[in-house]
């Protein structure tokens, strides 16, 4: 990416890819060299095609996974290419046979 996109565009593209259930678009939302991690990533942060593979696995494990964007802005208030977003993830029903379980918390 040669020019920085505004924060709402970055956030919309990333979460739109998740909601469209498009793992390749999820990975494409990252800048070159961008990394991804979450509590299910057990090794170093993911890059490139590993991001798409991980997204594909999550979308398979949670067929009704969805995101609602609550807000987003450039980190530190400056257009640096890093965006801070507040979002809500919903994944109420894990797919059968994936080994994923619904959280037992209340």
Secondary structure, DSSP 8 states (H G I E B T S, - for coil): --S---HHHHHHHHHHHHHTT-HHHHHHTS-TT--B--TT--SS-B-THHHHHHHHHHHHH-TT-EEEEEEEEEGGGS-SS-EEEEEEEE-----TTSS-------
